[in-house]
Amino acid sequence: MTSHPPTPFSRRAFLRTLALAGGAGVLGLPDWVGARPDSPAAASGTVMEHADHARDWAWLVGNWDVWHRRLKERLVGDTHWQTFAGRSALWLTLGELGTIDDNVIELPGDPYRGLTMRAFDPGTGKWSIWWLDGRTPTHIDPPVLGGFHGDTGLFFGHDTFKGRPITMRFRWSDIHSSRPWWEQAFSADDGARWEVNWRNYFTRTSAMPIPLPKLADAPRDFDFLVGSWNVRHRRLRHRLVGNHDWDSFGGTLVNWPVLGGHGNVGDNVMALPSGTVRGIGLRAFDRASRQWLSWWLDSRTPSVIEPPVRGRRMGDVATFIGDDQLDGRSIKTRVVWSRITAHSARWEQSCSADGGATWELNWVSDFTRTA
């Protein structure tokens, strides 16, 4: 919840640098945070097997009242604290190796919505945690990375604050108690000194997650998608090479509103011929441009959120376009929602290697509502 203006940052570059520099060590994390299966920490039994990480966030599932205590100004020696209320709801995703939480933050004079997306990467042994502030919905903050030991979770990452490079630290404490709490701290000297600037204390109100109330001005473009669906997929085996071979397979989707209805999240399961793949689709509405942004996180690369496509719904068709990469070359991706009814919809994806002059259809998904 860094709550600062967006700044350019390459998440892929950060994750690549972190991996090359030794992962947890470069951020000063204890050995138990995100240890690989063949590491000394794993061998000594101080780190859980990857299968056990499905329970890492089970204690946070449901709805909560949240009491916030936030430093008014950061990294200037301020000692004035603000206290205010909030609410939170958390769902498990990605077969319990991911989460989404939706938040109401009653900041005095500036109440807002925000959400957190988390995903566990078995390749690194770490959780990545991203934050999207509802006031700046075109930007997802750089992630913090880490893990749990007992009743404590530690997560570290890099960002900028008012033009200054900083290191961020998230700490979860007393997670198995009746009042777990979260703390955010910044360091401007690579972790030599830390300033705690935010603490949250959680009181459970529901064991099952219930969507938080929608805002009166929420767009209704994706109301049709809320609920549970069976999905029939057709996917081109190889893209932009003249291939004409298609695979067909089944899947499911569960979708719910976030950000007061200015966003929605989909938890996807796809039974590809090569094996089951899971993914999170996240959409957020930008009031300034009147456009939606749509991101995708794939369970096969869970440390990276793909670049968004953006666009809007016009009548019964919603079209989104964005820049992407395919096998090292720059392409454009187009996503189209159509045939929208209360019980069905179609999603299509196409790619272009010539700046949008021509498009190749490579994926078609037909949705049938189940709930």
Buried (B, 14 or more C-beta within 10 A) or exposed (E): BBBBEEBEBEBBEBBEEBBEEEBBEBBBBBBBBBBBEEBEBBEEEBBBEBEEBBEBBBBBBBBBEBBBBBBEEBBEEEEEEEEBEBBBBBBBBBEBBBBBBBBBBEBEEEEBBBBBBBBBBBEBBBBBBBBBBBBBBBBBBBBBBBBBBEEBBBBBBBBBBEEEEBBBBBBBBEBEEEEBBBBBBBBBEEBEEBBEBBBBBBEBEEEEBEBBEBBEEBBEBBBBBBBEBEBBBBBBEEBBEEEEEEEEBEBBBBBBBBBBBBBBBBBBBBBEEEEEBBBBBBBBBBEEEEBBBBBBBBBEBBBBBBBBBBBBBEEEEBBBBBEBEBEEEEBBBBBBBEEBEEEEBBBBBBBBBEEEEEBBBBBBBBBEBEE
